[in-house]
Amino acid sequence: MNVSLSGAGIALDVAPDRAIMPGDQMRLFLKGVGFLTGTVARAGGSFLGLHFDLPSSVERDLLIRKIFTSGLDTTAVTVSAWSATFGMLRRIWTVRTTVKNEVAAAVRIAPPEKLPAETFVAPPRLPDHRLADLAEEKRSTLAA
């Protein structure tokens, strides 16, 4: 399975009991996230492409956490300072530093249009839950 914020690509082990067509509504359960609803975007043979219908919700936050941070909360580092320094120096010395002698054409660039100040206002949102606790609750739901 391949998962992103917009959807999932799923390889099915067995053929579905009925024909799945693009446009059908489905629910997918992801461990640590919960049920996600979506629309079938592609279906053929043993492959299914699902486009998530994700409003701002706890499941969306848990999906973001699962994709981008799960497994990255470790603090153990197995690289020594010497090997990191050597790798950095090797990268510095192997980077191509030659510059082409080309004349750049003068192009007038219009200044960017500024948006009104009120569009930059982001109201604070206090977390009423911990995502780690919700993920554990979803995991225990799966185990039950």
Residue pairs with C-beta under 8 A, 6 or more apart in sequence:
1 8
1 9
1 10
1 11
2 8
2 9
3 30
3 63
3 66
3 67
4 67
5 52
5 54
5 60
5 63
5 64
5 67
6 51
6 52
7 38
7 41
7 49
7 50
7 51
7 52
8 28
8 38
8 49
8 50
8 52
9 47
9 48
9 49
9 50
10 28
10 47
10 48
10 49
10 50
11 46
11 47
11 48
12 46
12 47
12 48
13 46
15 46
20 26
20 40
20 43
20 48
21 40
21 43
22 40
22 41
22 42
22 43
23 39
23 40
24 39
24 40
24 43
25 37
25 38
25 39
25 40
26 37
26 38
26 39
26 40
26 50
27 35
27 36
27 37
27 38
28 35
28 36
28 38
28 50
29 35
29 36
29 142
30 36
30 63
30 66
31 138
31 139
31 142
32 62
32 66
32 70
32 135
32 138
32 139
33 59
33 62
33 63
33 66
33 135
33 138
34 58
34 59
34 62
34 138
34 141
35 59
36 52
36 54
36 59
36 63
37 52
37 53
38 50
38 51
38 52
38 53
39 50
39 51
39 53
40 48
40 49
40 50
40 51
41 49
41 50
41 51
42 48
42 49
43 49
52 63
54 60
54 63
58 129
58 134
61 131
62 131
62 134
62 135
62 138
65 131
65 135
66 135
